[in-house]
Amino acid sequence: MGQILSDVTDVLNYQDSKKEVNTKRKQILKEIAEDKATKTNLVKKALAAQRAKYGAGGVNGANMTTGAVLERIEKETSEPYDKKYKANLSKLKAVKESKPTNLLKTLLKHFDDLVG
């Protein structure tokens, strides 16, 4: 009888664990979405500021050097967010559901004790 109680407890714990995993996944996905939006806004602001600075200096966007500078600024601005995105992806992969207990196999394993 103790084994059945243990198995039922395992099944109930599995359900709680599954809910917890889903909550963690949703939280990580929410963080990824927020970081992506923040990164996009920050990059846009940095590029706009640099373009305004170059525009005030009389340089247009067709200049190859200007394009390289703007590309570098975009890369530097987005780099921390890219690192955080990769870290969040690795967290997402690390969050795993626990294996469900196979109650039927456990009961069959202890069938003789139950019937006996």
Backbone as CSV, one residue per row, in Angstrom:
resi,resn,N_x,N_y,N_z,CA_x,CA_y,CA_z,C_x,C_y,C_z
1,MET,0.820,-1.188,0.000,0.000,0.000,0.000,0.866,1.255,0.000
2,GLY,2.012,1.155,0.687,2.927,2.294,0.755,3.473,2.655,-0.609
3,GLN,3.677,1.618,-1.445,4.207,1.856,-2.793,3.180,2.604,-3.638
4,ILE,1.915,2.266,-3.508,0.866,2.950,-4.278,0.813,4.422,-3.884
5,LEU,0.868,4.661,-2.577,0.865,6.037,-2.092,2.074,6.802,-2.633
6,SER,3.208,6.149,-2.637,4.424,6.764,-3.168,4.277,7.082,-4.659
7,ASP,3.701,6.155,-5.404,3.511,6.359,-6.843,2.518,7.478,-7.136
8,VAL,1.444,7.512,-6.373,0.453,8.577,-6.560,1.095,9.927,-6.231
9,THR,1.887,9.971,-5.190,2.599,11.201,-4.828,3.535,11.628,-5.959
10,ASP,4.236,10.656,-6.550,5.125,10.961,-7.679,4.354,11.555,-8.850
11,VAL,3.193,10.988,-9.144,2.366,11.492,-10.245,1.920,12.921,-9.952
12,LEU,1.488,13.185,-8.738,1.049,14.534,-8.368,2.222,15.519,-8.413
13,ASN,3.379,15.079,-7.942,4.572,15.932,-8.007,4.967,16.216,-9.453
14,TYR,4.749,15.258,-10.327,5.052,15.458,-11.749,4.191,16.574,-12.315
15,GLN,2.909,16.590,-11.951,2.017,17.647,-12.438,2.479,19.014,-11.953
16,ASP,2.864,19.107,-10.685,3.371,20.376,-10.145,4.658,20.781,-10.853
17,SER,5.519,19.812,-11.078,6.786,20.080,-11.762,6.539,20.577,-13.184
18,LYS,5.573,19.982,-13.845,5.236,20.369,-15.216,4.729,21.813,-15.250
19,LYS,3.906,22.187,-14.287,3.407,23.568,-14.210,4.550,24.540,-13.961
20,GLU,5.463,24.155,-13.097,6.612,25.007,-12.777,7.497,25.205,-14.009
21,VAL,7.714,24.149,-14.767,8.519,24.233,-15.990,7.860,25.160,-16.999
22,ASN,6.551,25.038,-17.154,5.828,25.906,-18.086,5.915,27.366,-17.659
23,THR,5.834,27.622,-16.365,5.952,28.978,-15.851,7.338,29.550,-16.145
24,LYS,8.374,28.740,-15.910,9.744,29.190,-16.186,9.936,29.477,-17.680
25,ARG,9.410,28.606,-18.522,9.529,28.810,-19.969,8.859,30.120,-20.397
26,LYS,7.658,30.353,-19.882,6.946,31.587,-20.233,7.721,32.814,-19.776
27,GLN,8.310,32.737,-18.593,9.075,33.860,-18.067,10.307,34.129,-18.940
28,ILE,11.018,33.083,-19.329,12.206,33.248,-20.162,11.827,33.803,-21.528
29,LEU,10.746,33.303,-22.113,10.301,33.808,-23.414,9.874,35.274,-23.319
30,LYS,9.266,35.642,-22.201,8.870,37.036,-21.993,10.117,37.918,-21.911
31,GLU,11.147,37.470,-21.184,12.397,38.221,-21.084,13.047,38.388,-22.449
32,ILE,13.019,37.335,-23.256,13.605,37.403,-24.594,12.879,38.449,-25.429
33,ALA,11.558,38.448,-25.376,10.778,39.415,-26.150,11.045,40.847,-25.683
34,GLU,11.099,41.055,-24.372,11.378,42.391,-23.842,12.770,42.867,-24.235
35,ASP,13.760,41.981,-24.147,15.123,42.346,-24.519,15.227,42.682,-25.998
36,LYS,14.503,41.937,-26.812,14.536,42.195,-28.248,13.957,43.575,-28.565
37,ALA,12.864,43.923,-27.912,12.249,45.235,-28.130,13.170,46.352,-27.637
38,THR,13.778,46.167,-26.488,14.703,47.162,-25.941,15.908,47.328,-26.860
39,LYS,16.440,46.210,-27.338,17.594,46.250,-28.233,17.249,47.006,-29.507
40,THR,16.108,46.702,-30.093,15.693,47.360,-31.335,15.581,48.871,-31.135
41,ASN,14.949,49.281,-30.040,14.800,50.711,-29.767,16.149,51.383,-29.531
42,LEU,17.028,50.728,-28.795,18.343,51.295,-28.500,19.175,51.443,-29.769
43,VAL,19.141,50.426,-30.608,19.898,50.480,-31.867,19.359,51.596,-32.750
44,LYS,18.043,51.717,-32.839,17.442,52.771,-33.651,17.856,54.156,-33.155
45,LYS,17.848,54.342,-31.832,18.233,55.627,-31.264,19.702,55.938,-31.528
46,ALA,20.572,54.952,-31.340,22.005,55.161,-31.567,22.276,55.491,-33.035
47,LEU,21.619,54.768,-33.932,21.814,55.029,-35.363,21.272,56.405,-35.752
48,ALA,20.120,56.767,-35.204,19.538,58.073,-35.522,20.439,59.197,-35.022
49,ALA,20.987,59.044,-33.836,21.876,60.069,-33.288,23.140,60.200,-34.135
50,GLN,23.690,59.076,-34.544,24.904,59.114,-35.361,24.620,59.697,-36.743
51,ARG,23.493,59.343,-37.321,23.133,59.901,-38.633,22.944,61.419,-38.548
52,ALA,22.304,61.855,-37.459,22.117,63.296,-37.273,23.457,64.002,-37.131
53,LYS,24.368,63.378,-36.409,25.704,63.957,-36.221,26.428,64.058,-37.559
54,TYR,26.394,62.978,-38.343,27.037,62.999,-39.667,26.318,63.967,-40.607
55,GLY,24.992,63.998,-40.528,24.220,64.909,-41.377,24.556,66.359,-41.090
56,ALA,24.747,66.670,-39.811,25.123,68.039,-39.436,26.512,68.387,-39.950
57,GLY,27.336,67.372,-40.103,28.692,67.584,-40.619,28.756,67.590,-42.140
58,GLY,27.641,67.367,-42.802,27.604,67.403,-44.260,27.919,66.084,-44.934
59,VAL,27.927,64.988,-44.179,28.220,63.677,-44.752,26.892,62.959,-44.988
60,ASN,26.737,62.346,-46.158,25.498,61.607,-46.412,25.706,60.110,-46.221
61,GLY,24.615,59.355,-46.232,24.674,57.920,-45.969,25.280,57.093,-47.076
62,ALA,25.531,57.700,-48.243,26.083,56.953,-49.363,27.579,56.714,-49.203
63,ASN,28.202,57.451,-48.337,29.632,57.322,-48.114,29.926,55.954,-47.495
64,MET,30.908,55.252,-48.012,31.236,53.897,-47.540,31.690,53.925,-46.082
65,THR,32.460,54.937,-45.701,32.951,55.029,-44.335,31.790,55.223,-43.364
66,THR,30.843,56.036,-43.742,29.674,56.275,-42.895,28.913,54.982,-42.672
67,GLY,28.731,54.225,-43.735,28.038,52.934,-43.618,28.764,51.994,-42.679
68,ALA,30.101,51.972,-42.765,30.883,51.107,-41.882,30.756,51.558,-40.427
69,VAL,30.789,52.870,-40.214,30.650,53.389,-38.850,29.290,53.043,-38.287
70,LEU,28.247,53.231,-39.075,26.896,52.923,-38.611,26.743,51.432,-38.324
71,GLU,27.361,50.610,-39.144,27.308,49.158,-38.923,28.006,48.796,-37.618
72,ARG,29.160,49.430,-37.363,29.901,49.179,-36.126,29.074,49.605,-34.912
73,ILE,28.428,50.770,-35.008,27.603,51.253,-33.891,26.456,50.280,-33.625
74,GLU,25.836,49.809,-34.682,24.735,48.853,-34.511,25.224,47.580,-33.829
75,LYS,26.389,47.106,-34.251,26.941,45.876,-33.673,27.274,46.073,-32.193
76,GLU,27.928,47.206,-31.876,28.303,47.465,-30.491,27.088,47.644,-29.589
77,THR,26.069,48.283,-30.115,24.867,48.527,-29.326,24.105,47.239,-29.057
78,SER,24.059,46.375,-30.042,23.260,45.157,-29.892,24.026,43.996,-29.262
79,GLU,25.338,44.119,-29.118,26.150,43.003,-28.617,25.723,42.505,-27.231
80,PRO,25.520,43.380,-26.235,25.103,42.865,-24.916,23.754,42.133,-24.961
81,TYR,22.870,42.617,-25.805,21.554,41.982,-25.907,21.657,40.631,-26.615
82,ASP,22.568,40.531,-27.569,22.774,39.248,-28.236,23.322,38.213,-27.258
83,LYS,24.229,38.643,-26.393,24.777,37.733,-25.377,23.675,37.274,-24.416
84,LYS,22.842,38.228,-24.009,21.755,37.886,-23.087,20.757,36.942,-23.756
85,TYR,20.512,37.158,-25.049,19.611,36.287,-25.803,20.148,34.858,-25.825
86,LYS,21.446,34.720,-26.073,22.051,33.381,-26.083,21.980,32.734,-24.705
87,ALA,22.178,33.537,-23.662,22.085,33.006,-22.298,20.662,32.551,-21.995
88,ASN,19.676,33.337,-22.442,18.276,32.944,-22.225,17.919,31.686,-22.991
89,LEU,18.471,31.538,-24.197,18.226,30.308,-24.961,18.806,29.097,-24.248
90,SER,19.999,29.261,-23.685,20.590,28.128,-22.966,19.786,27.806,-21.703
91,LYS,19.231,28.841,-21.042,18.355,28.597,-19.891,17.110,27.834,-20.317
92,LEU,16.582,28.227,-21.467,15.372,27.587,-21.973,15.617,26.115,-22.271
93,LYS,16.789,25.810,-22.814,17.126,24.419,-23.094,17.369,23.631,-21.812
94,ALA,17.873,24.331,-20.783,18.173,23.658,-19.520,16.915,23.306,-18.738
95,VAL,15.853,24.063,-18.967,14.601,23.789,-18.269,13.978,22.556,-18.907
96,LYS,13.970,21.503,-18.153,13.433,20.244,-18.697,12.313,19.751,-17.810
97,GLU,11.398,19.095,-18.442,10.329,18.465,-17.675,10.853,17.172,-17.078
98,SER,10.426,16.887,-15.867,10.813,15.618,-15.271,10.020,14.501,-15.938
99,LYS,10.617,13.336,-15.944,9.947,12.205,-16.590,8.719,11.798,-15.777
100,PRO,7.632,11.538,-16.464,6.445,11.100,-15.730,6.645,9.687,-15.184
101,THR,6.109,9.448,-14.023,6.172,8.121,-13.434,5.151,7.246,-14.146
102,ASN,5.585,6.081,-14.534,4.678,5.160,-15.189,4.013,4.324,-14.098
103,LEU,2.845,4.765,-13.697,2.136,4.136,-12.586,1.792,2.679,-12.883
104,LEU,1.402,2.393,-14.110,1.027,1.023,-14.469,2.213,0.075,-14.323
105,LYS,3.381,0.468,-14.808,4.560,-0.397,-14.690,4.920,-0.627,-13.231
106,THR,4.817,0.416,-12.433,5.127,0.278,-11.018,4.134,-0.660,-10.338
107,LEU,2.857,-0.528,-10.677,1.847,-1.414,-10.091,2.073,-2.862,-10.511
108,LEU,2.409,-3.069,-11.786,2.659,-4.432,-12.243,3.889,-5.026,-11.565
109,LYS,4.854,-4.194,-11.296,6.072,-4.652,-10.626,5.756,-5.171,-9.217
110,HIS,4.758,-4.558,-8.565,4.382,-4.916,-7.211,3.031,-5.652,-7.180
111,PHE,2.656,-6.254,-8.289,1.355,-6.915,-8.403,1.168,-8.032,-7.370
112,ASP,2.213,-8.829,-7.221,2.117,-9.956,-6.281,1.865,-9.454,-4.847
113,ASP,2.524,-8.374,-4.498,2.331,-7.817,-3.137,0.900,-7.285,-2.979
114,LEU,0.373,-6.700,-4.046,-0.964,-6.126,-3.966,-2.045,-7.200,-3.879
115,VAL,-1.875,-8.266,-4.685,-2.865,-9.329,-4.719,-2.717,-10.231,-3.495
116,GLY,-1.446,-10.535,-3.155,-1.077,-11.492,-2.147,-1.720,-11.460,-0.867
